Amino acid sequence: MAERSLRGTNLSTLSHESDEGVTFSERQMVRYECANGHMIELPFSVEAEVPALWECRCGAEAKLIDGPEPERKAVKPQRTHWDMLLERRSIPELEELLEERLTLLRASRGVKPKSKRSA
């Protein structure tokens, strides 16, 4: 079995190509600063579109220095369970359901129903 294995190559880390004749694209150094004061300097191709925001090593968003203000996406308000419930039922329907369930619960416990109070 040893005769069948590949020898002399490292499958993923070693390239057998040389850098001769390769022309690299022009680069620009772009600087970002996060809210915590960290400075990030990254190389980008001159042809590449430079993002207005970059994630800092601390996890905060870093803004492009001397760049345009980043576009903020419209954030939809988060819908709660109560909001979704109100889409399906009205308040009077919910009060009626609550009263039905409380009556059933009281009946199973053997508690006499109280007289309805008006608000």
N, CA, C and O atoms as a GROMACS GRO file, in nm:
protein
  476
    1MET      N    1   0.082  -0.119   0.000
    1MET     CA    2   0.000   0.000   0.000
    1MET      C    3   0.086   0.125   0.000
    1MET      O    4   0.045   0.228  -0.054
    2ALA      N    5   0.204   0.120   0.059
    2ALA     CA    6   0.292   0.236   0.064
    2ALA      C    7   0.337   0.277  -0.076
    2ALA      O    8   0.368   0.394  -0.099
    3GLU      N    9   0.342   0.182  -0.170
    3GLU     CA   10   0.385   0.216  -0.306
    3GLU      C   11   0.279   0.298  -0.379
    3GLU      O   12   0.312   0.368  -0.475
    4ARG      N   13   0.153   0.290  -0.336
    4ARG     CA   14   0.045   0.359  -0.406
    4ARG      C   15   0.020   0.500  -0.354
    4ARG      O   16  -0.052   0.576  -0.420
    5SER      N   17   0.074   0.540  -0.243
    5SER     CA   18   0.046   0.672  -0.188
    5SER      C   19   0.127   0.779  -0.260
    5SER      O   20   0.233   0.750  -0.316
    6LEU      N   21   0.077   0.901  -0.259
    6LEU     CA   22   0.148   1.013  -0.320
    6LEU      C   23   0.257   1.060  -0.226
    6LEU      O   24   0.236   1.076  -0.106
    7ARG      N   25   0.372   1.080  -0.282
    7ARG     CA   26   0.484   1.127  -0.201
    7ARG      C   27   0.538   1.257  -0.258
    7ARG      O   28   0.528   1.284  -0.378
    8GLY      N   29   0.594   1.337  -0.170
    8GLY     CA   30   0.664   1.457  -0.214
    8GLY      C   31   0.574   1.577  -0.241
    8GLY      O   32   0.623   1.680  -0.289
    9THR      N   33   0.447   1.566  -0.213
    9THR     CA   34   0.361   1.683  -0.233
    9THR      C   35   0.283   1.711  -0.107
    9THR      O   36   0.243   1.621  -0.034
   10ASN      N   37   0.263   1.836  -0.084
   10ASN     CA   38   0.179   1.880   0.026
   10ASN      C   39   0.052   1.932  -0.041
   10ASN      O   40   0.056   2.034  -0.110
   11LEU      N   41  -0.058   1.864  -0.023
   11LEU     CA   42  -0.175   1.884  -0.108
   11LEU      C   43  -0.233   2.024  -0.108
   11LEU      O   44  -0.287   2.066  -0.211
   12SER      N   45  -0.225   2.099  -0.001
   12SER     CA   46  -0.298   2.226  -0.001
   12SER      C   47  -0.212   2.350   0.024
   12SER      O   48  -0.259   2.460  -0.003
   13THR      N   49  -0.092   2.337   0.071
   13THR     CA   50  -0.020   2.456   0.112
   13THR      C   51   0.093   2.498   0.018
   13THR      O   52   0.142   2.610   0.029
   14LEU      N   53   0.135   2.414  -0.070
   14LEU     CA   54   0.252   2.444  -0.152
   14LEU      C   55   0.210   2.459  -0.298
   14LEU      O   56   0.145   2.370  -0.354
   15SER      N   57   0.248   2.569  -0.359
   15SER     CA   58   0.221   2.591  -0.500
   15SER      C   59   0.349   2.568  -0.578
   15SER      O   60   0.456   2.611  -0.535
   16HIS      N   61   0.338   2.500  -0.690
   16HIS     CA   62   0.456   2.473  -0.773
   16HIS      C   63   0.470   2.577  -0.884
   16HIS      O   64   0.556   2.564  -0.970
   17GLU      N   65   0.385   2.679  -0.884
   17GLU     CA   66   0.394   2.785  -0.984
   17GLU      C   67   0.487   2.895  -0.934
   17GLU      O   68   0.497   2.920  -0.814
   18SER      N   69   0.553   2.958  -1.028
   18SER     CA   70   0.642   3.069  -0.991
   18SER      C   71   0.570   3.202  -1.017
   18SER      O   72   0.467   3.205  -1.084
   19ASP      N   73   0.625   3.309  -0.963
   19ASP     CA   74   0.567   3.442  -0.980
   19ASP      C   75   0.620   3.512  -1.104
   19ASP      O   76   0.587   3.629  -1.128
   20GLU      N   77   0.699   3.445  -1.183
   20GLU     CA   78   0.758   3.508  -1.302
   20GLU      C   79   0.649   3.538  -1.404
   20GLU      O   80   0.564   3.453  -1.433
   21GLY      N   81   0.652   3.658  -1.458
   21GLY     CA   82   0.558   3.696  -1.563
   21GLY      C   83   0.420   3.735  -1.512
   21GLY      O   84   0.330   3.765  -1.591
   22VAL      N   85   0.401   3.734  -1.382
   22VAL     CA   86   0.271   3.771  -1.326
   22VAL      C   87   0.271   3.920  -1.298
   22VAL      O   88   0.361   3.972  -1.232
   23THR      N   89   0.170   3.990  -1.348
   23THR     CA   90   0.158   4.132  -1.318
   23THR      C   91   0.041   4.150  -1.222
   23THR      O   92  -0.071   4.109  -1.250
   24PHE      N   93   0.069   4.211  -1.111
   24PHE     CA   94  -0.034   4.234  -1.010
   24PHE      C   95  -0.110   4.362  -1.045
   24PHE      O   96  -0.055   4.454  -1.104
   25SER      N   97  -0.236   4.365  -1.008
   25SER     CA   98  -0.315   4.485  -1.033
   25SER      C   99  -0.271   4.596  -0.938
   25SER      O  100  -0.213   4.570  -0.832
   26GLU      N  101  -0.300   4.718  -0.979
   26GLU     CA  102  -0.264   4.832  -0.893
   26GLU      C  103  -0.347   4.826  -0.766
   26GLU      O  104  -0.463   4.787  -0.768
   27ARG      N  105  -0.284   4.865  -0.657
   27ARG     CA  106  -0.352   4.858  -0.528
   27ARG      C  107  -0.360   4.996  -0.464
   27ARG      O  108  -0.280   5.085  -0.491
   28GLN      N  109  -0.460   5.009  -0.379
   28GLN     CA  110  -0.474   5.130  -0.298
   28GLN      C  111  -0.493   5.086  -0.153
   28GLN      O  112  -0.558   4.985  -0.126
   29MET      N  113  -0.437   5.161  -0.062
   29MET     CA  114  -0.454   5.131   0.080
   29MET      C  115  -0.572   5.213   0.131
   29MET      O  116  -0.577   5.334   0.113
   30VAL      N  117  -0.666   5.144   0.195
   30VAL     CA  118  -0.788   5.208   0.244
   30VAL      C  119  -0.789   5.195   0.395
   30VAL      O  120  -0.756   5.090   0.450
   31ARG      N  121  -0.827   5.305   0.463
   31ARG     CA  122  -0.826   5.305   0.610
   31ARG      C  123  -0.967   5.314   0.665
   31ARG      O  124  -1.051   5.390   0.615
   32TYR      N  125  -0.991   5.235   0.768
   32TYR     CA  126  -1.119   5.233   0.839
   32TYR      C  127  -1.093   5.262   0.986
   32TYR      O  128  -0.986   5.232   1.039
   33GLU      N  129  -1.194   5.319   1.054
   33GLU     CA  130  -1.185   5.342   1.198
   33GLU      C  131  -1.318   5.300   1.261
   33GLU      O  132  -1.425   5.337   1.213
   34CYS      N  133  -1.308   5.223   1.371
   34CYS     CA  134  -1.430   5.179   1.440
   34CYS      C  135  -1.459   5.272   1.557
   34CYS      O  136  -1.378   5.360   1.589
   35ALA      N  137  -1.574   5.254   1.619
   35ALA     CA  138  -1.617   5.340   1.730
   35ALA      C  139  -1.525   5.325   1.852
   35ALA      O  140  -1.520   5.415   1.937
   36ASN      N  141  -1.453   5.213   1.861
   36ASN     CA  142  -1.362   5.191   1.973
   36ASN      C  143  -1.222   5.248   1.949
   36ASN      O  144  -1.133   5.231   2.032
   37GLY      N  145  -1.204   5.316   1.835
   37GLY     CA  146  -1.076   5.380   1.807
   37GLY      C  147  -0.976   5.293   1.734
   37GLY      O  148  -0.862   5.335   1.714
   38HIS      N  149  -1.013   5.172   1.694
   38HIS     CA  150  -0.920   5.086   1.621
   38HIS      C  151  -0.909   5.133   1.476
   38HIS      O  152  -1.008   5.167   1.413
   39MET      N  153  -0.785   5.135   1.426
   39MET     CA  154  -0.759   5.173   1.287
   39MET      C  155  -0.729   5.046   1.209
   39MET      O  156  -0.652   4.961   1.254
   40ILE      N  157  -0.789   5.033   1.092
   40ILE     CA  158  -0.767   4.917   1.005
   40ILE      C  159  -0.721   4.970   0.870
   40ILE      O  160  -0.784   5.059   0.813
   41GLU      N  161  -0.612   4.916   0.820
   41GLU     CA  162  -0.563   4.956   0.688
   41GLU      C  163  -0.560   4.831   0.600
   41GLU      O  164  -0.494   4.733   0.633
   42LEU      N  165  -0.633   4.836   0.489
   42LEU     CA  166  -0.649   4.720   0.402
   42LEU      C  167  -0.613   4.755   0.258
   42LEU      O  168  -0.643   4.865   0.212
   43PRO      N  169  -0.550   4.661   0.187
   43PRO     CA  170  -0.524   4.685   0.045
   43PRO      C  171  -0.643   4.641  -0.040
   43PRO      O  172  -0.700   4.534  -0.018
   44PHE      N  173  -0.681   4.724  -0.136
   44PHE     CA  174  -0.785   4.692  -0.232
   44PHE      C  175  -0.732   4.721  -0.371
   44PHE      O  176  -0.645   4.806  -0.389
   45SER      N  177  -0.784   4.650  -0.467
   45SER     CA  178  -0.750   4.679  -0.605
   45SER      C  179  -0.808   4.815  -0.641
   45SER      O  180  -0.912   4.855  -0.588
   46VAL      N  181  -0.741   4.887  -0.730
   46VAL     CA  182  -0.789   5.017  -0.773
   46VAL      C  183  -0.924   5.002  -0.843
   46VAL      O  184  -1.008   5.091  -0.837
   47GLU      N  185  -0.945   4.889  -0.909
   47GLU     CA  186  -1.068   4.864  -0.983
   47GLU      C  187  -1.183   4.820  -0.892
   47GLU      O  188  -1.299   4.826  -0.932
   48ALA      N  189  -1.152   4.776  -0.771
   48ALA     CA  190  -1.255   4.722  -0.681
   48ALA      C  191  -1.339   4.833  -0.620
   48ALA      O  192  -1.291   4.944  -0.597
   49GLU      N  193  -1.464   4.800  -0.593
   49GLU     CA  194  -1.552   4.893  -0.522
   49GLU      C  195  -1.523   4.879  -0.373
   49GLU      O  196  -1.536   4.771  -0.316
   50VAL      N  197  -1.485   4.988  -0.311
   50VAL     CA  198  -1.446   4.986  -0.170
   50VAL      C  199  -1.572   4.997  -0.084
   50VAL      O  200  -1.649   5.091  -0.101
   51PRO      N  201  -1.594   4.902   0.008
   51PRO     CA  202  -1.713   4.910   0.094
   51PRO      C  203  -1.702   5.024   0.194
   51PRO      O  204  -1.593   5.057   0.241
   52ALA      N  205  -1.816   5.084   0.227
   52ALA     CA  206  -1.818   5.196   0.322
   52ALA      C  207  -1.802   5.148   0.465
   52ALA      O  208  -1.757   5.224   0.551
   53LEU      N  209  -1.837   5.022   0.492
   53LEU     CA  210  -1.824   4.964   0.626
   53LEU      C  211  -1.740   4.838   0.620
   53LEU      O  212  -1.741   4.766   0.520
   54TRP      N  213  -1.666   4.813   0.729
   54TRP     CA  214  -1.584   4.692   0.741
   54TRP      C  215  -1.596   4.644   0.885
   54TRP      O  216  -1.605   4.726   0.976
   55GLU      N  217  -1.597   4.515   0.906
   55GLU     CA  218  -1.607   4.463   1.042
   55GLU      C  219  -1.470   4.467   1.108
   55GLU      O  220  -1.373   4.410   1.057
   56CYS      N  221  -1.462   4.534   1.221
   56CYS     CA  222  -1.337   4.549   1.296
   56CYS      C  223  -1.305   4.418   1.368
   56CYS      O  224  -1.390   4.331   1.382
   57ARG      N  225  -1.182   4.405   1.415
   57ARG     CA  226  -1.141   4.286   1.488
   57ARG      C  227  -1.214   4.272   1.622
   57ARG      O  228  -1.222   4.163   1.678
   58CYS      N  229  -1.268   4.384   1.672
   58CYS     CA  230  -1.342   4.380   1.799
   58CYS      C  231  -1.489   4.348   1.775
   58CYS      O  232  -1.564   4.331   1.872
   59GLY      N  233  -1.531   4.339   1.650
   59GLY     CA  234  -1.669   4.305   1.618
   59GLY      C  235  -1.756   4.425   1.585
   59GLY      O  236  -1.868   4.409   1.538
   60ALA      N  237  -1.706   4.545   1.609
   60ALA     CA  238  -1.783   4.666   1.579
   60ALA      C  239  -1.770   4.700   1.430
   60ALA      O  240  -1.681   4.649   1.362
   61GLU      N  241  -1.858   4.786   1.382
   61GLU     CA  242  -1.850   4.830   1.244
   61GLU      C  243  -1.748   4.944   1.234
   61GLU      O  244  -1.752   5.039   1.312
   62ALA      N  245  -1.659   4.932   1.138
   62ALA     CA  246  -1.560   5.037   1.114
   62ALA      C  247  -1.603   5.114   0.989
   62ALA      O  248  -1.642   5.054   0.889
   63LYS      N  249  -1.594   5.248   0.995
   63LYS     CA  250  -1.634   5.333   0.883
   63LYS      C  251  -1.512   5.373   0.803
   63LYS      O  252  -1.402   5.388   0.856
   64LEU      N  253  -1.533   5.388   0.674
   64LEU     CA  254  -1.429   5.433   0.583
   64LEU      C  255  -1.391   5.576   0.617
   64LEU      O  256  -1.477   5.664   0.625
   65ILE      N  257  -1.262   5.600   0.638
   65ILE     CA  258  -1.214   5.735   0.669
   65ILE      C  259  -1.216   5.818   0.541
   65ILE      O  260  -1.170   5.771   0.436
   66ASP      N  261  -1.267   5.939   0.548
   66ASP     CA  262  -1.278   6.031   0.434
   66ASP      C  263  -1.360   5.972   0.320
   66ASP      O  264  -1.338   6.003   0.204
   67GLY      N  265  -1.454   5.887   0.354
   67GLY     CA  266  -1.539   5.826   0.253
   67GLY      C  267  -1.683   5.873   0.269
   67GLY      O  268  -1.715   5.945   0.363
   68PRO      N  269  -1.768   5.832   0.177
   68PRO     CA  270  -1.909   5.871   0.187
   68PRO      C  271  -1.975   5.803   0.307
   68PRO      O  272  -1.933   5.695   0.350
   69GLU      N  273  -2.078   5.866   0.358
   69GLU     CA  274  -2.153   5.809   0.471
   69GLU      C  275  -2.222   5.681   0.421
   69GLU      O  276  -2.286   5.683   0.316
   70PRO      N  277  -2.211   5.572   0.495
   70PRO     CA  278  -2.273   5.447   0.449
   70PRO      C  279  -2.425   5.456   0.444
   70PRO      O  280  -2.487   5.522   0.528
   71GLU      N  281  -2.484   5.389   0.345
   71GLU     CA  282  -2.630   5.388   0.332
   71GLU      C  283  -2.687   5.294   0.437
   71GLU      O  284  -2.642   5.180   0.451
   72ARG      N  285  -2.784   5.343   0.509
   72ARG     CA  286  -2.850   5.260   0.610
   72ARG      C  287  -2.973   5.196   0.550
   72ARG      O  288  -3.053   5.262   0.484
   73LYS      N  289  -2.987   5.068   0.572
   73LYS     CA  290  -3.104   4.996   0.522
   73LYS      C  291  -3.221   5.023   0.615
   73LYS      O  292  -3.205   5.035   0.736
   74ALA      N  293  -3.338   5.031   0.556
   74ALA     CA  294  -3.459   5.051   0.636
   74ALA      C  295  -3.486   4.924   0.716
   74ALA      O  296  -3.494   4.815   0.661
   75VAL      N  297  -3.499   4.942   0.846
   75VAL     CA  298  -3.521   4.827   0.935
   75VAL      C  299  -3.669   4.818   0.966
   75VAL      O  300  -3.731   4.913   1.013
   76LYS      N  301  -3.726   4.700   0.938
   76LYS     CA  302  -3.866   4.680   0.970
   76LYS      C  303  -3.880   4.662   1.120
   76LYS      O  304  -3.797   4.596   1.183
   77PRO      N  305  -3.985   4.720   1.179
   77PRO     CA  306  -4.004   4.699   1.322
   77PRO      C  307  -4.036   4.553   1.349
   77PRO      O  308  -4.109   4.489   1.274
   78GLN      N  309  -3.981   4.503   1.457
   78GLN     CA  310  -4.000   4.362   1.489
   78GLN      C  311  -4.142   4.338   1.539
   78GLN      O  312  -4.192   4.410   1.624
   79ARG      N  313  -4.205   4.235   1.482
   79ARG     CA  314  -4.341   4.201   1.523
   79ARG      C  315  -4.335   4.105   1.641
   79ARG      O  316  -4.264   4.005   1.638
   80THR      N  317  -4.410   4.137   1.744
   80THR     CA  318  -4.415   4.052   1.862
   80THR      C  319  -4.528   3.952   1.847
   80THR      O  320  -4.608   3.960   1.753
   81HIS      N  321  -4.535   3.856   1.940
   81HIS     CA  322  -4.644   3.759   1.938
   81HIS      C  323  -4.778   3.831   1.955
   81HIS      O  324  -4.878   3.792   1.893
   82TRP      N  325  -4.779   3.934   2.037
   82TRP     CA  326  -4.903   4.009   2.060
   82TRP      C  327  -4.950   4.076   1.931
   82TRP      O  328  -5.070   4.076   1.902
   83ASP      N  329  -4.856   4.133   1.854
   83ASP     CA  330  -4.892   4.195   1.726
   83ASP      C  331  -4.953   4.094   1.630
   83ASP      O  332  -5.053   4.122   1.564
   84MET      N  333  -4.892   3.976   1.623
   84MET     CA  334  -4.944   3.873   1.533
   84MET      C  335  -5.080   3.823   1.580
   84MET      O  336  -5.166   3.791   1.497
   85LEU      N  337  -5.101   3.815   1.711
   85LEU     CA  338  -5.230   3.773   1.764
   85LEU      C  339  -5.338   3.876   1.729
   85LEU      O  340  -5.450   3.839   1.693
   86LEU      N  341  -5.305   4.002   1.740
   86LEU     CA  342  -5.402   4.108   1.708
   86LEU      C  343  -5.435   4.114   1.559
   86LEU      O  344  -5.537   4.170   1.521
   87GLU      N  345  -5.349   4.056   1.475
   87GLU     CA  346  -5.380   4.048   1.333
   87GLU      C  347  -5.490   3.944   1.307
   87GLU      O  348  -5.564   3.955   1.210
   88ARG      N  349  -5.499   3.844   1.395
   88ARG     CA  350  -5.597   3.737   1.377
   88ARG      C  351  -5.725   3.758   1.455
   88ARG      O  352  -5.832   3.715   1.411
   89ARG      N  353  -5.717   3.824   1.571
   89ARG     CA  354  -5.834   3.839   1.659
   89ARG      C  355  -5.844   3.983   1.707
   89ARG      O  356  -5.745   4.054   1.719
   90SER      N  357  -5.970   4.023   1.734
   90SER     CA  358  -5.992   4.157   1.791
   90SER      C  359  -5.989   4.145   1.944
   90SER      O  360  -5.994   4.035   1.998
   91ILE      N  361  -5.983   4.258   2.012
   91ILE     CA  362  -5.980   4.260   2.159
   91ILE      C  363  -6.108   4.199   2.216
   91ILE      O  364  -6.100   4.119   2.310
   92PRO      N  365  -6.228   4.233   2.164
   92PRO     CA  366  -6.349   4.168   2.219
   92PRO      C  367  -6.348   4.016   2.201
   92PRO      O  368  -6.394   3.943   2.289
   93GLU      N  369  -6.296   3.967   2.088
   93GLU     CA  370  -6.287   3.822   2.067
   93GLU      C  371  -6.192   3.759   2.169
   93GLU      O  372  -6.219   3.652   2.222
   94LEU      N  373  -6.082   3.826   2.195
   94LEU     CA  374  -5.985   3.774   2.292
   94LEU      C  375  -6.044   3.773   2.433
   94LEU      O  376  -6.021   3.678   2.509
   95GLU      N  377  -6.118   3.876   2.468
   95GLU     CA  378  -6.182   3.878   2.601
   95GLU      C  379  -6.284   3.766   2.614
   95GLU      O  380  -6.294   3.704   2.720
   96GLU      N  381  -6.359   3.739   2.507
   96GLU     CA  382  -6.457   3.631   2.509
   96GLU      C  383  -6.388   3.495   2.525
   96GLU      O  384  -6.433   3.411   2.603
   97LEU      N  385  -6.280   3.474   2.451
   97LEU     CA  386  -6.204   3.348   2.463
   97LEU      C  387  -6.147   3.332   2.603
   97LEU      O  388  -6.150   3.222   2.659
   98LEU      N  389  -6.095   3.439   2.659
   98LEU     CA  390  -6.038   3.434   2.793
   98LEU      C  391  -6.146   3.394   2.894
   98LEU      O  392  -6.122   3.310   2.981
   99GLU      N  393  -6.261   3.454   2.882
   99GLU     CA  394  -6.370   3.423   2.975
   99GLU      C  395  -6.414   3.276   2.962
   99GLU      O  396  -6.441   3.211   3.062
  100GLU      N  397  -6.419   3.225   2.838
  100GLU     CA  398  -6.455   3.084   2.817
  100GLU      C  399  -6.353   2.992   2.884
  100GLU      O  400  -6.390   2.896   2.953
  101ARG      N  401  -6.226   3.021   2.864
  101ARG     CA  402  -6.120   2.935   2.919
  101ARG      C  403  -6.118   2.943   3.072
  101ARG      O  404  -6.098   2.842   3.138
  102LEU      N  405  -6.140   3.062   3.127
  102LEU     CA  406  -6.144   3.075   3.273
  102LEU      C  407  -6.263   3.000   3.332
  102LEU      O  408  -6.252   2.940   3.439
  103THR      N  409  -6.376   3.003   3.263
  103THR     CA  410  -6.495   2.930   3.309
  103THR      C  411  -6.467   2.780   3.310
  103THR      O  412  -6.501   2.711   3.406
  104LEU      N  413  -6.404   2.730   3.204
  104LEU     CA  414  -6.369   2.587   3.199
  104LEU      C  415  -6.270   2.551   3.310
  104LEU      O  416  -6.284   2.446   3.372
  105LEU      N  417  -6.174   2.635   3.333
  105LEU     CA  418  -6.074   2.610   3.436
  105LEU      C  419  -6.137   2.609   3.575
  105LEU      O  420  -6.108   2.522   3.657
  106ARG      N  421  -6.223   2.705   3.600
  106ARG     CA  422  -6.291   2.710   3.730
  106ARG      C  423  -6.382   2.590   3.749
  106ARG      O  424  -6.392   2.536   3.859
  107ALA      N  425  -6.449   2.547   3.642
  107ALA     CA  426  -6.539   2.431   3.651
  107ALA      C  427  -6.459   2.304   3.683
  107ALA      O  428  -6.506   2.219   3.758
  108SER      N  429  -6.340   2.292   3.625
  108SER     CA  430  -6.259   2.172   3.652
  108SER      C  431  -6.205   2.172   3.794
  108SER      O  432  -6.176   2.065   3.849
  109ARG      N  433  -6.191   2.289   3.855
  109ARG     CA  434  -6.142   2.299   3.993
  109ARG      C  435  -6.257   2.296   4.094
  109ARG      O  436  -6.234   2.283   4.214
  110GLY      N  437  -6.379   2.309   4.046
  110GLY     CA  438  -6.494   2.309   4.136
  110GLY      C  439  -6.520   2.443   4.200
  110GLY      O  440  -6.583   2.449   4.306
  111VAL      N  441  -6.473   2.550   4.140
  111VAL     CA  442  -6.494   2.684   4.193
  111VAL      C  443  -6.619   2.742   4.129
  111VAL      O  444  -6.640   2.729   4.008
  112LYS      N  445  -6.703   2.805   4.210
  112LYS     CA  446  -6.825   2.866   4.158
  112LYS      C  447  -6.789   2.991   4.078
  112LYS      O  448  -6.702   3.068   4.118
  113PRO      N  449  -6.856   3.010   3.963
  113PRO     CA  450  -6.826   3.130   3.884
  113PRO      C  451  -6.873   3.256   3.954
  113PRO      O  452  -6.981   3.260   4.013
  114LYS      N  453  -6.790   3.359   3.946
  114LYS     CA  454  -6.824   3.488   4.005
  114LYS      C  455  -6.917   3.563   3.912
  114LYS      O  456  -6.918   3.541   3.790
  115SER      N  457  -6.995   3.651   3.970
  115SER     CA  458  -7.084   3.732   3.886
  115SER      C  459  -6.999   3.831   3.808
  115SER      O  460  -6.896   3.878   3.856
  116LYS      N  461  -7.044   3.862   3.686
  116LYS     CA  462  -6.969   3.954   3.601
  116LYS      C  463  -6.978   4.094   3.655
  116LYS      O  464  -7.085   4.144   3.690
  117ARG      N  465  -6.864   4.158   3.660
  117ARG     CA  466  -6.859   4.297   3.701
  117ARG      C  467  -6.851   4.383   3.576
  117ARG      O  468  -6.782   4.347   3.481
  118SER      N  469  -6.919   4.492   3.576
  118SER     CA  470  -6.908   4.583   3.462
  118SER      C  471  -6.803   4.689   3.495
  118SER      O  472  -6.791   4.734   3.608
  119ALA      N  473  -6.730   4.726   3.393
  119ALA     CA  474  -6.621   4.820   3.415
  119ALA      C  475  -6.664   4.961   3.406
  119ALA      O  476  -6.583   5.052   3.422
   0.00000   0.00000   0.00000
